[in-house]
Amino acid sequence: MKMNINKMLEYQASDQIIYKAEQAFSSSPENRRYSQIVARINELRANVLKLDKEAADIRKDIEKKEKQLEELGLQAEKSVAEMLGEKTLGEISRNEETVKRFEESFDAADKDFARALKRLEDIEKEAKQSLVELKRCNSDLEKSKVVLAKKRAEMQAELQDEVMRRKSIQAEIDPAHLEIYKKVRKEINRLPIMVEYVAGTCRGCGMHVENDLRGKLVESGDVAECPNCRRILYLK
């Protein structure tokens, strides 16, 4: 395949100017600040959802523990009543052991119940704190959006002439060739896309690829894909 190399390189030079400006915008303090706030908001929302689920599970567990405590209390009362009605020492001793086991079970269940209530209280506090911070972050996000929009508008104003120049160059390029350039640019996401093929070597990645491209790059204007970095190699 042959391309108008000079025109494609002219397009690429303009594209690089715009690309560098976009990269500078992406790494700017304003954009980093915006990204940090968004990340924190997502983190807080996820935490609130997790706490809500945990709280719901604990509430269900508390209901079960309340029933368990109630049942243990009834069983203990029944055993005490039976113990009072017994006459022999052996019968009384057995019932005393039964009552003791009920009391131990009741104490253990009561402690579990107290721990569940404490955890629920802690969850409610944590969720409340997260919601307060979430509200603050949302406010910060709105302010950050304004700052970022101003930064973007400034960048677009600075690039306006270059964007128009790239557009005019694009009009002089074969659409099929431009499509190849854009496809590679999107796939490898780095510039330059088009690099010179010199002495069997790709000027982009530095790999010797002569054997792979034998017979493909013969005359000026010939292009081929680098088998290593996938850039568009051209022959002057």
Backbone as CSV, one residue per row, in Angstrom:
resi,resn,N_x,N_y,N_z,CA_x,CA_y,CA_z,C_x,C_y,C_z
1,MET,0.843,-1.205,0.000,0.000,0.000,0.000,0.874,1.249,0.000
2,LYS,0.465,2.226,-0.794,1.196,3.499,-0.843,0.343,4.604,-0.231
3,MET,1.035,5.523,0.432,0.362,6.679,1.027,1.084,7.940,0.619
4,ASN,0.352,9.055,0.750,0.991,10.364,0.604,1.681,10.636,1.937
5,ILE,2.936,10.188,2.022,3.651,10.213,3.303,3.769,11.625,3.869
6,ASN,4.134,12.592,3.022,4.319,13.964,3.517,3.046,14.513,4.141
7,LYS,1.932,14.267,3.466,0.657,14.786,3.979,0.258,14.042,5.278
8,MET,0.505,12.737,5.310,0.181,11.968,6.523,1.049,12.410,7.702
9,LEU,2.322,12.709,7.428,3.217,13.175,8.493,2.822,14.569,8.963
10,GLU,2.332,15.369,8.033,1.854,16.711,8.393,0.637,16.594,9.314
11,TYR,-0.239,15.662,8.968,-1.416,15.420,9.794,-0.992,14.920,11.176
12,GLN,-0.041,14.007,11.202,0.424,13.443,12.462,1.072,14.507,13.356
13,ALA,1.834,15.423,12.747,2.481,16.481,13.526,1.437,17.341,14.222
14,SER,0.363,17.658,13.501,-0.722,18.443,14.087,-1.441,17.625,15.169
15,ASP,-1.642,16.357,14.872,-2.306,15.452,15.814,-1.510,15.344,17.112
16,GLN,-0.190,15.343,17.008,0.654,15.246,18.193,0.536,16.482,19.080
17,ILE,0.430,17.639,18.457,0.271,18.880,19.228,-1.014,18.829,20.052
18,ILE,-2.082,18.384,19.406,-3.379,18.286,20.081,-3.344,17.201,21.155
19,TYR,-2.717,16.091,20.823,-2.605,14.965,21.757,-1.853,15.377,23.022
20,LYS,-0.745,16.091,22.864,0.053,16.525,24.020,-0.745,17.477,24.909
21,ALA,-1.525,18.349,24.266,-2.361,19.274,25.043,-3.425,18.507,25.821
22,GLU,-4.004,17.492,25.181,-5.020,16.678,25.856,-4.414,15.889,27.013
23,GLN,-3.191,15.389,26.807,-2.510,14.658,27.870,-2.185,15.579,29.051
24,ALA,-1.769,16.799,28.727,-1.473,17.781,29.774,-2.739,18.111,30.567
25,PHE,-3.855,18.194,29.862,-5.134,18.452,30.537,-5.499,17.288,31.455
26,SER,-5.312,16.052,30.956,-5.657,14.864,31.740,-4.827,14.765,33.014
27,SER,-3.562,15.190,32.938,-2.676,15.097,34.108,-2.627,16.388,34.926
28,SER,-3.471,17.346,34.581,-3.475,18.632,35.293,-3.989,18.464,36.720
29,PRO,-3.564,19.350,37.632,-4.053,19.278,39.022,-5.578,19.353,39.102
30,GLU,-6.167,20.138,38.202,-7.629,20.297,38.215,-8.329,18.967,37.894
31,ASN,-7.802,18.277,36.875,-8.426,17.008,36.485,-8.148,15.915,37.515
32,ARG,-6.944,15.932,38.082,-6.622,14.950,39.120,-7.517,15.148,40.346
33,ARG,-7.737,16.412,40.699,-8.601,16.726,41.834,-10.023,16.220,41.576
34,TYR,-10.518,16.459,40.377,-11.859,16.007,40.006,-11.952,14.479,40.099
35,SER,-10.946,13.786,39.572,-10.930,12.321,39.584,-10.875,11.789,41.009
36,GLN,-10.107,12.447,41.870,-10.003,12.025,43.266,-11.343,12.147,43.986
37,ILE,-12.049,13.246,43.710,-13.351,13.449,44.354,-14.344,12.386,43.881
38,VAL,-14.353,12.123,42.579,-15.261,11.103,42.027,-14.961,9.738,42.639
39,ALA,-13.669,9.419,42.751,-13.274,8.132,43.334,-13.726,8.033,44.789
40,ARG,-13.580,9.129,45.541,-13.989,9.125,46.949,-15.506,8.996,47.074
41,ILE,-16.245,9.659,46.210,-17.709,9.550,46.218,-18.137,8.104,45.966
42,ASN,-17.520,7.468,44.986,-17.846,6.070,44.684,-17.512,5.163,45.865
43,GLU,-16.389,5.457,46.523,-15.974,4.672,47.689,-16.972,4.830,48.835
44,LEU,-17.411,6.061,49.069,-18.361,6.322,50.153,-19.712,5.676,49.870
45,ARG,-20.160,5.775,48.623,-21.451,5.159,48.262,-21.399,3.648,48.456
46,ALA,-20.294,3.045,48.041,-20.148,1.598,48.193,-20.136,1.218,49.672
47,ASN,-19.490,2.046,50.486,-19.418,1.767,51.927,-20.786,1.886,52.587
48,VAL,-21.554,2.894,52.187,-22.899,3.074,52.753,-23.782,1.879,52.392
49,LEU,-23.697,1.417,51.152,-24.480,0.248,50.731,-24.080,-0.993,51.522
50,LYS,-22.762,-1.152,51.739,-22.271,-2.302,52.496,-22.764,-2.240,53.945
51,LEU,-22.726,-1.045,54.528,-23.191,-0.874,55.910,-24.685,-1.122,56.019
52,ASP,-25.429,-0.658,55.031,-26.882,-0.880,55.040,-27.198,-2.373,55.024
53,LYS,-26.466,-3.111,54.201,-26.694,-4.561,54.122,-26.329,-5.233,55.439
54,GLU,-25.188,-4.829,56.005,-24.765,-5.416,57.278,-25.779,-5.108,58.377
55,ALA,-26.282,-3.871,58.379,-27.269,-3.484,59.393,-28.549,-4.301,59.250
56,ALA,-28.962,-4.530,58.008,-30.178,-5.322,57.772,-29.982,-6.749,58.273
57,ASP,-28.800,-7.313,58.024,-28.509,-8.679,58.481,-28.483,-8.741,60.012
58,ILE,-27.911,-7.722,60.636,-27.838,-7.698,62.107,-29.229,-7.570,62.712
59,ARG,-30.078,-6.759,62.106,-31.448,-6.605,62.625,-32.197,-7.942,62.590
60,LYS,-31.986,-8.688,61.504,-32.613,-10.021,61.425,-32.052,-10.930,62.511
61,ASP,-30.742,-10.840,62.728,-30.093,-11.661,63.754,-30.581,-11.277,65.150
62,ILE,-30.803,-9.983,65.365,-31.302,-9.517,66.669,-32.697,-10.076,66.945
63,GLU,-33.532,-10.116,65.906,-34.877,-10.678,66.079,-34.803,-12.148,66.500
64,LYS,-33.868,-12.880,65.881,-33.701,-14.296,66.244,-33.211,-14.428,67.679
65,LYS,-32.263,-13.554,68.060,-31.710,-13.621,69.418,-32.761,-13.246,70.462
66,GLU,-33.642,-12.309,70.130,-34.713,-11.939,71.059,-35.624,-13.141,71.322
67,LYS,-35.948,-13.869,70.245,-36.797,-15.055,70.397,-36.070,-16.138,71.192
68,GLN,-34.752,-16.251,70.922,-33.953,-17.244,71.640,-33.913,-16.937,73.134
69,LEU,-33.712,-15.676,73.465,-33.685,-15.276,74.874,-35.034,-15.527,75.549
70,GLU,-36.091,-15.248,74.822,-37.430,-15.456,75.363,-37.679,-16.940,75.636
71,GLU,-37.275,-17.787,74.689,-37.461,-19.226,74.846,-36.628,-19.772,76.010
72,LEU,-35.379,-19.295,76.107,-34.520,-19.734,77.200,-35.095,-19.319,78.555
73,GLY,-35.643,-18.122,78.608,-36.244,-17.644,79.849,-37.429,-18.509,80.269
74,LEU,-38.273,-18.871,79.310,-39.434,-19.716,79.603,-39.006,-21.106,80.064
75,GLN,-37.959,-21.635,79.387,-37.471,-22.962,79.755,-36.873,-22.952,81.164
76,ALA,-36.158,-21.872,81.487,-35.564,-21.762,82.822,-36.654,-21.688,83.897
77,GLU,-37.703,-20.913,83.632,-38.814,-20.804,84.591,-39.492,-22.157,84.806
78,LYS,-39.644,-22.891,83.697,-40.278,-24.204,83.789,-39.436,-25.155,84.641
79,SER,-38.101,-25.113,84.425,-37.209,-25.996,85.189,-37.207,-25.647,86.673
80,VAL,-37.261,-24.350,86.968,-37.306,-23.914,88.366,-38.586,-24.413,89.034
81,ALA,-39.686,-24.306,88.289,-40.973,-24.759,88.838,-40.952,-26.260,89.096
82,GLU,-40.354,-26.994,88.140,-40.276,-28.451,88.312,-39.374,-28.806,89.488
83,MET,-38.308,-28.043,89.653,-37.367,-28.302,90.742,-38.051,-28.106,92.096
84,LEU,-38.853,-27.084,92.179,-39.555,-26.802,93.432,-40.564,-27.887,93.763
85,GLY,-41.040,-28.584,92.728,-42.038,-29.633,92.961,-41.436,-30.986,93.259
86,GLU,-40.117,-31.130,93.060,-39.463,-32.414,93.320,-39.227,-32.616,94.825
87,LYS,-39.145,-33.887,95.201,-38.998,-34.213,96.621,-37.664,-34.850,96.955
88,THR,-37.117,-35.652,96.053,-35.867,-36.332,96.370,-34.679,-35.442,96.052
89,LEU,-33.586,-35.693,96.749,-32.360,-34.914,96.522,-31.820,-35.112,95.111
90,GLY,-31.927,-36.327,94.594,-31.438,-36.622,93.242,-32.194,-35.827,92.199
91,GLU,-33.512,-35.765,92.357,-34.341,-35.026,91.408,-34.043,-33.535,91.483
92,ILE,-33.873,-33.048,92.690,-33.552,-31.626,92.875,-32.203,-31.291,92.256
93,SER,-31.218,-32.174,92.460,-29.873,-31.945,91.915,-29.894,-31.903,90.392
94,ARG,-30.638,-32.847,89.789,-30.714,-32.866,88.326,-31.335,-31.584,87.793
95,ASN,-32.371,-31.126,88.442,-33.035,-29.903,87.993,-32.167,-28.663,88.212
96,GLU,-31.373,-28.688,89.311,-30.451,-27.567,89.531,-29.429,-27.475,88.401
97,GLU,-28.928,-28.626,87.950,-27.990,-28.653,86.832,-28.645,-28.140,85.553
98,THR,-29.886,-28.531,85.361,-30.625,-28.085,84.170,-30.788,-26.570,84.188
99,VAL,-31.177,-26.055,85.353,-31.360,-24.604,85.490,-30.038,-23.877,85.269
100,LYS,-28.949,-24.443,85.778,-27.622,-23.823,85.606,-27.254,-23.748,84.132
101,ARG,-27.522,-24.845,83.392,-27.207,-24.844,81.953,-28.033,-23.794,81.215
102,PHE,-29.302,-23.665,81.603,-30.152,-22.654,80.990,-29.612,-21.250,81.269
103,GLU,-29.170,-21.045,82.517,-28.635,-19.729,82.886,-27.375,-19.400,82.080
104,GLU,-26.514,-20.402,81.895,-25.290,-20.193,81.113,-25.618,-19.884,79.650
105,SER,-26.574,-20.631,79.112,-26.993,-20.394,77.727,-27.614,-19.009,77.581
106,PHE,-28.395,-18.645,78.608,-29.039,-17.330,78.586,-27.991,-16.210,78.616
107,ASP,-26.972,-16.381,79.490,-25.920,-15.363,79.594,-25.158,-15.223,78.271
108,ALA,-24.844,-16.365,77.633,-24.120,-16.338,76.359,-24.956,-15.657,75.284
109,ALA,-26.243,-16.013,75.234,-27.128,-15.410,74.239,-27.303,-13.916,74.497
110,ASP,-27.358,-13.553,75.771,-27.508,-12.139,76.138,-26.284,-11.325,75.719
111,LYS,-25.087,-11.916,75.877,-23.857,-11.237,75.449,-23.825,-11.064,73.932
112,ASP,-24.233,-12.113,73.209,-24.313,-12.022,71.746,-25.288,-10.927,71.325
113,PHE,-26.387,-10.854,72.042,-27.406,-9.847,71.764,-26.835,-8.435,71.969
114,ALA,-26.091,-8.272,73.074,-25.491,-6.968,73.387,-24.454,-6.577,72.331
115,ARG,-23.642,-7.571,71.896,-22.639,-7.287,70.857,-23.301,-6.873,69.549
116,ALA,-24.399,-7.541,69.211,-25.111,-7.205,67.974,-25.664,-5.781,68.038
117,LEU,-26.214,-5.421,69.187,-26.740,-4.066,69.365,-25.623,-3.023,69.268
118,LYS,-24.460,-3.350,69.854,-23.323,-2.431,69.814,-22.833,-2.247,68.384
119,ARG,-22.747,-3.351,67.653,-22.301,-3.261,66.260,-23.298,-2.457,65.429
120,LEU,-24.559,-2.638,65.675,-25.581,-1.883,64.952,-25.445,-0.396,65.239
121,GLU,-25.164,-0.065,66.486,-24.954,1.333,66.870,-23.731,1.922,66.147
122,ASP,-22.645,1.122,66.099,-21.426,1.569,65.415,-21.675,1.773,63.918
123,ILE,-22.451,0.864,63.323,-22.763,0.964,61.890,-23.538,2.248,61.605
124,GLU,-24.499,2.532,62.459,-25.310,3.740,62.269,-24.453,5.002,62.351
125,LYS,-23.487,4.999,63.271,-22.580,6.144,63.396,-21.696,6.280,62.161
126,GLU,-21.139,5.135,61.717,-20.251,5.144,60.545,-21.016,5.576,59.287
127,ALA,-22.230,5.061,59.153,-23.044,5.417,57.992,-23.371,6.908,57.997
128,LYS,-23.664,7.426,59.172,-23.970,8.854,59.303,-22.763,9.702,58.917
129,GLN,-21.565,9.296,59.375,-20.340,10.012,59.036,-20.077,9.964,57.526
130,SER,-20.313,8.790,56.931,-20.113,8.635,55.484,-21.063,9.523,54.700
131,LEU,-22.306,9.617,55.161,-23.287,10.448,54.478,-22.937,11.929,54.583
132,VAL,-22.416,12.331,55.741,-21.979,13.724,55.914,-20.825,14.029,54.962
133,GLU,-19.861,13.100,54.901,-18.722,13.300,53.996,-19.166,13.253,52.542
134,LEU,-20.122,12.385,52.239,-20.638,12.281,50.872,-21.276,13.589,50.431
135,LYS,-21.999,14.210,51.333,-22.620,15.501,51.034,-21.554,16.553,50.746
136,ARG,-20.499,16.544,51.558,-19.401,17.497,51.348,-18.685,17.236,50.023
137,CYS,-18.469,15.957,49.725,-17.791,15.597,48.474,-18.625,15.999,47.253
138,ASN,-19.925,15.836,47.347,-20.795,16.231,46.230,-20.720,17.736,45.999
139,SER,-20.623,18.486,47.098,-20.473,19.937,46.987,-19.129,20.277,46.345
140,ASP,-18.074,19.572,46.791,-16.738,19.790,46.217,-16.719,19.421,44.736
141,LEU,-17.473,18.389,44.390,-17.508,17.936,42.993,-18.109,19.010,42.087
142,GLU,-19.171,19.636,42.546,-19.794,20.687,41.744,-18.824,21.853,41.527
143,LYS,-18.084,22.199,42.558,-17.091,23.274,42.428,-15.973,22.847,41.477
144,SER,-15.569,21.585,41.601,-14.496,21.065,40.754,-14.924,21.032,39.293
145,LYS,-16.194,20.739,39.047,-16.715,20.720,37.670,-16.571,22.086,37.010
146,VAL,-16.847,23.119,37.782,-16.753,24.487,37.264,-15.306,24.820,36.896
147,VAL,-14.395,24.473,37.812,-12.969,24.737,37.579,-12.476,23.953,36.374
148,LEU,-12.895,22.689,36.276,-12.449,21.830,35.179,-13.017,22.307,33.847
149,ALA,-14.259,22.744,33.851,-14.875,23.249,32.616,-14.127,24.487,32.114
150,LYS,-13.716,25.334,33.042,-12.935,26.525,32.674,-11.595,26.120,32.076
151,LYS,-10.957,25.132,32.704,-9.671,24.626,32.215,-9.831,24.026,30.818
152,ARG,-10.888,23.278,30.607,-11.140,22.663,29.300,-11.413,23.721,28.242
153,ALA,-12.170,24.744,28.612,-12.475,25.822,27.667,-11.203,26.561,27.251
154,GLU,-10.307,26.757,28.217,-9.023,27.421,27.915,-8.197,26.578,26.954
155,MET,-8.170,25.270,27.200,-7.415,24.370,26.324,-8.005,24.379,24.909
156,GLN,-9.316,24.309,24.816,-9.967,24.289,23.506,-9.729,25.586,22.742
157,ALA,-9.705,26.714,23.472,-9.441,27.997,22.834,-8.011,28.045,22.284
158,GLU,-7.073,27.501,23.070,-5.672,27.481,22.642,-5.461,26.567,21.434
159,LEU,-6.263,25.519,21.348,-6.096,24.538,20.281,-6.973,24.806,19.059
160,GLN,-7.788,25.831,19.132,-8.763,26.063,18.060,-8.110,26.143,16.683
161,ASP,-7.033,26.918,16.573,-6.362,27.066,15.275,-5.743,25.745,14.830
162,GLU,-5.175,25.015,15.780,-4.536,23.739,15.428,-5.571,22.706,15.009
163,VAL,-6.695,22.702,15.661,-7.771,21.779,15.288,-8.255,22.076,13.871
164,MET,-8.388,23.356,13.543,-8.819,23.743,12.193,-7.750,23.362,11.170
165,ARG,-6.477,23.501,11.544,-5.395,23.139,10.620,-5.398,21.633,10.364
166,ARG,-5.588,20.861,11.425,-5.646,19.405,11.256,-6.823,19.014,10.366
167,LYS,-7.921,19.719,10.544,-9.101,19.423,9.743,-8.856,19.715,8.268
168,SER,-8.153,20.802,7.983,-7.860,21.149,6.586,-6.892,20.141,5.962
169,ILE,-5.931,19.664,6.750,-5.006,18.644,6.252,-5.761,17.349,5.982
170,GLN,-6.655,17.031,6.875,-7.446,15.802,6.747,-8.210,15.771,5.432
171,ALA,-8.672,16.930,4.985,-9.440,16.996,3.739,-8.605,16.600,2.524
172,GLU,-7.291,16.654,2.642,-6.394,16.332,1.524,-5.867,14.903,1.603
173,ILE,-6.331,14.138,2.561,-5.848,12.769,2.746,-6.915,11.773,2.302
174,ASP,-6.466,10.691,1.692,-7.369,9.605,1.303,-8.072,9.084,2.568
175,PRO,-9.418,9.099,2.597,-10.157,8.651,3.786,-9.763,7.247,4.243
176,ALA,-9.443,6.360,3.292,-9.049,4.996,3.658,-7.731,5.000,4.430
177,HIS,-6.804,5.866,4.005,-5.518,5.959,4.694,-5.688,6.573,6.088
178,LEU,-6.550,7.571,6.164,-6.807,8.213,7.456,-7.468,7.231,8.428
179,GLU,-8.320,6.379,7.894,-8.999,5.381,8.724,-7.989,4.388,9.311
180,ILE,-7.004,4.022,8.501,-5.946,3.123,8.983,-5.180,3.794,10.126
181,TYR,-4.826,5.070,9.925,-4.093,5.834,10.947,-4.895,5.888,12.255
182,LYS,-6.179,6.233,12.141,-7.014,6.377,13.340,-7.217,5.038,14.048
183,LYS,-7.324,3.975,13.285,-7.509,2.643,13.866,-6.278,2.254,14.687
184,VAL,-5.093,2.476,14.110,-3.856,2.144,14.825,-3.689,3.047,16.039
185,ARG,-4.012,4.318,15.880,-3.890,5.283,16.989,-4.756,4.852,18.163
186,LYS,-5.948,4.389,17.865,-6.865,3.963,18.917,-6.374,2.687,19.586
187,GLU,-5.824,1.778,18.799,-5.411,0.480,19.329,-4.150,0.566,20.196
188,ILE,-3.155,1.333,19.742,-1.900,1.372,20.505,-1.847,2.565,21.460
189,ASN,-2.711,3.563,21.206,-2.874,4.702,22.113,-1.555,5.379,22.481
190,ARG,-0.715,5.582,21.497,0.516,6.339,21.721,0.995,6.917,20.392
191,LEU,1.706,8.025,20.467,2.221,8.679,19.273,3.750,8.709,19.339
192,PRO,4.424,8.722,18.165,3.846,8.780,16.827,3.288,7.438,16.360
193,ILE,2.356,7.525,15.429,1.764,6.337,14.817,2.585,5.907,13.612
194,MET,2.989,6.901,12.829,3.779,6.642,11.625,5.254,6.914,11.909
195,VAL,6.096,5.916,11.662,7.538,6.068,11.880,8.287,5.532,10.662
196,GLU,9.469,6.070,10.485,10.241,5.686,9.302,10.871,4.302,9.464
197,TYR,10.940,3.600,8.346,11.594,2.299,8.267,12.977,2.530,7.673
198,VAL,13.998,2.287,8.479,15.367,2.579,8.043,16.255,1.360,8.280
199,ALA,16.901,0.911,7.220,17.852,-0.214,7.302,17.254,-1.417,8.024
200,GLY,16.004,-1.711,7.687,15.361,-2.891,8.263,14.878,-2.721,9.682
201,THR,14.943,-1.488,10.190,14.589,-1.239,11.600,13.409,-0.283,11.735
202,CYS,12.544,-0.566,12.715,11.422,0.325,13.037,11.947,1.440,13.925
203,ARG,11.728,2.677,13.503,12.195,3.818,14.291,11.330,4.041,15.544
204,GLY,10.225,3.330,15.621,9.356,3.484,16.784,9.800,2.643,17.958
205,CYS,9.979,1.335,17.716,10.351,0.423,18.811,11.808,0.002,18.754
206,GLY,12.480,0.309,17.631,13.896,-0.014,17.505,14.188,-1.452,17.122
207,MET,13.144,-2.243,16.843,13.347,-3.650,16.504,13.716,-3.808,15.029
208,HIS,14.596,-4.774,14.761,14.965,-5.105,13.382,13.899,-6.051,12.840
209,VAL,13.158,-5.593,11.828,12.010,-6.360,11.330,12.108,-6.625,9.831
210,GLU,13.311,-6.556,9.308,13.496,-6.708,7.860,12.945,-8.036,7.347
211,ASN,13.208,-9.121,8.038,12.751,-10.432,7.575,11.229,-10.523,7.536
212,ASP,10.581,-9.903,8.515,9.114,-9.940,8.573,8.480,-9.131,7.451
213,LEU,9.161,-8.059,7.043,8.561,-7.140,6.056,9.201,-7.244,4.673
214,ARG,9.918,-8.286,4.436,10.591,-8.445,3.150,9.585,-8.383,1.999
215,GLY,9.877,-7.493,1.063,9.026,-7.342,-0.109,7.852,-6.403,0.073
216,LYS,7.619,-5.909,1.299,6.485,-5.019,1.552,6.874,-3.544,1.480
217,LEU,8.077,-3.218,1.903,8.548,-1.832,1.861,9.691,-1.763,0.848
218,VAL,9.317,-1.392,-0.362,10.281,-1.417,-1.470,10.506,-0.029,-2.055
219,GLU,9.402,0.704,-2.282,9.480,2.012,-2.915,8.997,3.100,-1.966
220,SER,9.383,4.321,-2.291,8.943,5.472,-1.501,7.419,5.535,-1.476
221,GLY,6.876,5.698,-0.304,5.419,5.748,-0.157,4.824,4.441,0.307
222,ASP,5.617,3.370,0.272,5.120,2.079,0.762,4.974,2.127,2.286
223,VAL,3.939,1.479,2.795,3.732,1.409,4.241,3.408,-0.031,4.638
224,ALA,3.691,-0.362,5.890,3.378,-1.685,6.432,3.310,-1.579,7.944
225,GLU,2.681,-2.555,8.557,2.567,-2.559,10.021,3.797,-3.195,10.639
226,CYS,4.351,-2.564,11.656,5.472,-3.157,12.387,4.949,-4.378,13.143
227,PRO,5.536,-5.540,12.923,5.050,-6.748,13.592,5.280,-6.738,15.104
228,ASN,6.115,-5.808,15.566,6.415,-5.756,16.994,5.542,-4.732,17.727
229,CYS,5.590,-3.463,17.297,4.843,-2.414,18.018,3.542,-2.007,17.324
230,ARG,3.327,-2.509,16.111,2.098,-2.307,15.331,1.946,-0.888,14.793
231,ARG,3.026,-0.084,14.858,2.988,1.239,14.231,2.993,1.084,12.701
232,ILE,2.665,2.206,12.055,2.710,2.230,10.586,4.123,2.620,10.153
233,LEU,4.808,1.702,9.518,6.145,1.980,9.001,6.041,2.513,7.581
234,TYR,6.848,3.514,7.258,6.831,4.045,5.889,8.255,4.120,5.337
235,LEU,8.321,4.075,4.035,9.607,4.175,3.349,9.650,5.490,2.600
236,LYS,10.636,6.308,2.886,10.740,7.599,2.202,11.120,7.396,0.740
